[in-house]
Amino acid sequence: MYPFKLLFLRLSHQLVCGLAGLFLLFSTGAQAGQNVQDPKEMAAIFETLVDKRLALPSEELLHYGQLLTRTLSQALISLTHDQFVLVVDRNPLVQAVLIYWVPVVGLPLFIGASPTSTGRPGRFDYFETPLGVFEHTLENLDFRAEGTRNEFGIRGYGDKGMRVYDFGWQLANKGWGNRSPSIMRLQMHATDPDVLESRLGQAQSKGCIRIPASLNRLIDLYGLLDAEYEPSMLEGKNWWMLHPNRQPTPWSGRYLVVVETWRTERPSWASTAAP
């Protein structure tokens, strides 16, 4: 009887944990605020759900908002609807990702900011994260992390189930040799929660953009970059990588904007990441 009892207890424990996980998933969505009616609500949701946040002064928020609109304009992009846009400052002394709600007419509205990690030149197969505007489309489908560890015990994409946002093959400067342009796969994803997430705020990646797991979940849950995914769902497509409990807003976007501010000193608001 003992092995049977032990099996029963294990199954009971797994069932309880599974139900707790489902409760957390649904309660998180309810707590965050279903059916977002105003983009300003997303700022409050960001404060609630994202555990690694940066507090930028108002002049910096204005600066990045202007940099965002200027970069879109230089790329000859005219927004066809109000939408969320992500901005990454790859400057090694900044390493920040910012979310803005950008209307077709008017000024961008700041939603929230977190530390990030972009490319760290100096080693083989490490690229500079490329500058410019990158579109999140169905041509490069996202996927979800398997949570597997590499030979160093690192989960490169983070915990199992974390969404990996794919922006396709991009031209970027190599971080080794003659530093000439080459091709790399540009992705945005979470990172190992035990080893690498504490280092967000430093240039550490091979060229991709690492973000906090909590920010990854927010973008995933509310479909902030799913401007192409959501309409195709209405047409009958079934994209397995979309969040099963997603709460898309009317302002799903498609653009990731990577900028360089060329600072020579770390701003006081930037993250002081662990070494």
C-alpha positions in Angstrom: 0.0 0.0 0.0 2.8 2.4 0.7 3.9 2.9 -2.9 0.2 3.5 -3.9 -0.2 6.0 -1.1 3.1 7.8 -2.2 1.9 7.9 -5.8 -1.5 9.3 -4.6 0.2 12.0 -2.6 2.4 13.0 -5.5 -0.5 13.1 -7.9 -2.5 15.1 -5.4 0.4 17.5 -5.0 0.8 17.9 -8.7 -3.0 18.6 -9.1 -2.9 21.2 -6.3 0.1 22.9 -7.9 -1.5 22.8 -11.3 -4.7 24.3 -10.0 -2.7 27.0 -8.2 -0.9 27.8 -11.4 -4.2 28.2 -13.3 -5.6 30.3 -10.5 -2.5 32.5 -10.6 -2.8 32.8 -14.4 -6.5 33.8 -14.3 -6.2 36.0 -11.2 -3.2 37.8 -12.7 -5.3 38.7 -15.7 -8.2 39.9 -13.5 -5.9 41.8 -11.2 -4.2 43.5 -14.2 -7.5 44.7 -15.5 -9.4 42.9 -18.3 -10.7 44.8 -21.3 -8.4 47.8 -21.1 -10.4 50.8 -22.2 -7.8 53.5 -22.1 -4.1 53.2 -22.9 -3.3 55.0 -19.7 -4.5 51.9 -17.8 -1.5 50.0 -19.3 0.8 52.2 -17.3 -0.9 51.1 -14.1 -0.8 47.5 -15.2 2.9 47.8 -15.9 3.4 49.0 -12.3 1.5 46.0 -11.0 2.9 43.2 -13.1 6.5 44.2 -14.0 9.0 43.7 -11.1 12.0 45.4 -12.7 11.2 49.0 -13.5 13.1 52.2 -14.2 11.9 55.6 -13.0 12.9 58.1 -15.7 12.5 61.9 -15.1 10.0 63.7 -17.3 12.7 65.3 -19.5 14.0 61.8 -20.3 10.6 60.6 -21.2 10.1 63.5 -23.5 13.5 62.9 -25.0 12.9 59.2 -25.8 9.4 60.0 -27.1 10.9 62.5 -29.5 13.7 60.0 -30.5 11.0 57.4 -31.1 8.9 59.5 -33.5 12.0 60.8 -35.3 13.4 57.3 -35.8 10.0 56.1 -37.2 9.9 59.1 -39.5 13.5 58.5 -40.7 12.5 55.0 -41.5 9.6 56.4 -43.6 7.0 54.7 -41.3 3.6 56.3 -40.9 1.4 54.6 -38.3 -2.0 53.6 -39.6 -3.5 53.2 -36.1 -2.7 54.1 -32.5 -0.4 51.4 -31.1 2.2 50.3 -28.6 5.8 50.6 -29.6 8.9 49.3 -27.8 12.1 51.4 -27.7 15.5 50.0 -26.7 18.5 52.2 -25.9 21.5 50.0 -26.6 24.0 52.5 -25.1 26.1 50.4 -22.7 25.6 53.0 -19.9 21.8 52.9 -20.3 20.6 49.4 -21.4 16.9 50.3 -21.1 13.7 49.1 -22.8 10.7 51.5 -22.8 7.1 51.1 -23.9 5.2 53.9 -25.4 1.6 54.2 -26.7 2.0 56.1 -29.9 -1.1 57.8 -31.5 -1.4 58.6 -35.2 -1.8 62.2 -34.2 -0.3 63.6 -31.0 2.5 62.9 -28.6 3.7 59.4 -27.4 2.4 58.3 -24.0 5.0 56.6 -21.7 3.8 53.3 -20.3 6.9 51.9 -18.5 10.6 51.1 -18.6 12.8 48.2 -17.5 16.5 47.3 -17.7 17.6 45.2 -20.7 20.7 43.6 -22.1 21.8 44.1 -25.7 24.9 42.9 -27.6 28.3 42.9 -26.1 31.1 43.1 -28.7 34.5 41.6 -28.1 33.9 37.9 -28.4 33.4 35.5 -31.4 29.8 35.3 -32.5 28.8 38.3 -30.4 27.1 41.1 -32.4 26.3 44.7 -31.8 22.5 44.9 -31.5 21.5 46.6 -34.8 20.0 50.1 -34.8 16.7 50.9 -36.5 13.1 50.0 -36.7 12.2 46.3 -36.8 8.8 44.9 -37.6 7.2 42.0 -35.7 5.4 40.1 -38.4 4.0 36.6 -39.3 7.0 36.1 -41.7 9.1 35.3 -38.6 6.9 33.3 -36.2 7.5 33.5 -32.5 8.0 30.4 -30.3 8.2 29.5 -26.7 11.2 28.6 -24.6 11.7 25.0 -23.7 13.5 25.9 -20.5 16.5 23.7 -21.4 20.0 24.4 -20.1 23.2 24.8 -22.2 26.5 23.3 -21.3 27.0 26.0 -18.7 23.7 25.3 -17.0 22.1 28.5 -18.4 18.5 28.7 -19.7 19.2 31.1 -22.5 15.5 31.9 -23.2 14.5 31.8 -19.6 11.9 29.5 -18.0 9.9 27.1 -20.0 7.0 28.8 -21.7 8.5 32.2 -22.0 7.7 33.8 -25.4 10.5 34.5 -27.8 9.8 37.4 -30.1 11.4 36.9 -33.5 12.3 39.9 -35.8 14.1 37.8 -38.4 17.5 37.9 -40.0 19.1 41.4 -39.7 22.3 43.1 -40.7 24.5 43.9 -37.7 28.1 44.7 -37.0 30.2 41.7 -35.8 31.7 42.2 -32.4 34.9 40.4 -33.3 37.5 40.5 -36.1 37.2 43.4 -38.5 33.7 44.3 -37.0 32.2 44.2 -40.5 28.5 43.9 -41.1 27.1 40.3 -41.1 23.8 38.6 -40.6 22.3 37.7 -37.2 18.9 36.6 -35.9 17.3 39.4 -33.9 15.1 38.2 -31.1 13.7 39.6 -27.9 13.3 37.2 -25.0 13.6 36.6 -21.3 16.8 35.1 -19.8 17.9 32.7 -17.1 16.1 33.9 -13.9 18.7 32.5 -11.5 21.9 33.6 -13.3 21.4 36.3 -15.9 18.2 38.3 -15.0 20.0 40.1 -12.2 22.5 41.3 -14.8 20.0 43.1 -16.9 21.2 46.7 -17.3 24.5 45.5 -18.7 25.4 44.8 -22.3 25.7 41.0 -22.0 23.9 39.3 -25.0 25.1 37.9 -28.3 23.1 40.6 -30.1 19.5 39.8 -29.0 17.5 41.8 -26.6 17.0 40.3 -23.1 14.1 41.6 -21.0 12.8 40.7 -17.5 10.5 37.7 -17.4 7.7 39.8 -15.9 7.9 42.3 -18.8 7.9 39.3 -21.3 4.6 38.1 -19.7 3.0 41.6 -19.9 3.8 42.0 -23.6 2.6 38.4 -24.2 -0.6 38.6 -22.1 -1.8 41.9 -23.7 -0.5 41.3 -27.2 1.4 44.5 -27.3 3.3 43.5 -30.4 0.7 41.3 -32.0 -0.8 43.6 -34.6 -0.5 40.9 -37.2 -1.3 37.9 -35.0 -4.7 39.0 -33.7 -6.4 39.8 -37.1 -5.2 36.4 -38.4 -6.8 34.8 -35.4 -10.1 36.4 -36.4 -9.7 34.9 -39.8 -9.5 31.4 -38.4 -5.8 30.9 -37.8 -4.8 29.2 -34.5 -1.4 30.4 -33.4 -0.2 28.0 -30.7 2.4 30.5 -29.4 -0.1 33.1 -28.4 -1.0 33.3 -24.7 -4.0 31.1 -23.9 -5.6 33.7 -21.7 -4.5 36.7 -23.7 -6.3 40.0 -23.3 -5.4 42.0 -26.5 -6.1 45.7 -26.5 -7.2 47.8 -29.6 -3.6 49.1 -29.8 -1.5 46.0 -30.6 1.6 47.2 -32.3 4.3 45.8 -34.5 7.5 47.9 -34.1 10.7 47.6 -32.1 12.9 50.7 -32.3 16.5 50.3 -31.3 18.4 53.6 -30.7 21.8 54.7 -29.4 22.0 57.9 -27.3 25.8 58.0 -27.2 26.0 58.9 -23.6 29.4 59.0 -21.9 28.0 58.8 -18.3 25.5 56.5 -16.7 22.3 58.4 -15.9 21.1 58.2 -12.3 17.9 56.4 -13.3 19.6 53.6 -15.2 20.0 50.2 -13.6 23.1 49.3 -11.6 23.1 45.6 -12.5 24.8 42.9 -10.7 28.3 42.1 -12.0 
